Amino acid sequence: MRRGQLLSRLGNDTRSRMHGMGEVIRLEDRRARRRPEAMGDAVRAEFLFDLASPFTYLAAERVERAFDEVTWTPACSRTLRCASMPADFGDVQEIVDHAEERAAALRLPLQWPERWPMAVPAAMRVAHYAAQQGRGGAFVLAATRLAFAGGFDLDDLEILTEAAAAAGLRLDGCLKAAREERRDGAMEAASRRLLGSGADRLPALWVDRGVFWGEDRVGDAAATARLHAAAAGR
């Protein structure tokens, strides 16, 4: 299957339910249209995520839309001992039920990858590389749609390169990053930082000095960030 066909097919099949989620890589255009004239008023956040978690998929689209500037930071679920990695830390059926309930409430399609709940270390390393290249958001959206709207395995090389291409990343750089185990240390450090703040699961959002964890806290984080931005602009 040629590069781009998987995401194109996914967008065509689910467009009416996903409200335009087939568009993947023009995040900066939408952000530029809504960016305040004074950058001091920008609504900023850091989004920490694990691509193996369905809750990252359910949160990512709203995170990208809710904030003017997002730092996309891959983190290690095992370090947090959270429900994002049910094979180790929770009841799988309970997490499936909750994710499906949340997907229905958000009117998002949800398909389970065949290997889930296995970790996706290669994809996480590419996410780390994508964030360094300023393409973290585009890669996370493409990857999680393929995984949880399409049911594809992110550690399959064809699927991983599909997400990378959709995000506008150099494929040689992605393939190299996927093998670089040194990137795992940075993800573990991000999780330890969250753990020190009291967070117990991914995804999570840092907003100013506060942290909000869990997919259902995106709205609270965005409201807090807007209040801080408004106060800073006075």
Steps between C-alpha positions, in 0.01 A plus 500: 500500500649838399592758762202714590237244399436370852424841648308605190281190523457549872388859446252403229349217704453693822481867399139556602556354847844657555399853390797555272758284676622378160705820472825430676791732442368858472490560874705818477248658262213457743716617788614809312139601428411498868831625648463820702678808365695526824693180560487573871131403481565165333345195668785254553530144631728198504326176402659181632382182336550133422405393146395156628218656700156546341455800727782681320299459179183624669677805643744606228254659259348718773842594636616624160188712461482634856848653524691751287833336580549136598822324595454131414695279742502119481512339843521150646176355637677225690691757703171651610342158564189622329199346330633605160696173492239246613714195427704595806287722717130452461207294391493498121125468466441787740722725290339384176156574639600845622675593174202387293263695724713814464534455123123474467452812713751690284351356178835359391555164329704247698668189362741289704840412347557127487804511731347736753575538791863447404737796524623670179861598578605574142203731446571676831860567397378645172256717697797631701684575175189665353469729801863606454423584139196710594264237354392330820134588471471395138667166573292426811175572317597291198630211712208480742244520218669212322515300824162568658281617213650254251610212723855494360815391688726804550813290534439357152761675285256583218251656742771690684637648180145587392453708815843658458430596139162648594676713761752630245799326660811374325467123478871435542498702820196311627648159427818597682307640797292181529819307584646752746448357847656812655169674436332270752685674782349837413151348506562341838625835632181671381294241686703543819437874480127431480518247780666759721208736437250241623372385159418131474405448134543613143410702308573808708519875443735748663339844509709774660588347837215251512459151359178330387505127436248280328327544164190644664696797643582665166215749538605593855860551387393720209276714718779551752747590226261756352452664839875526553551636148230761550649606833846527346366721221350759733 
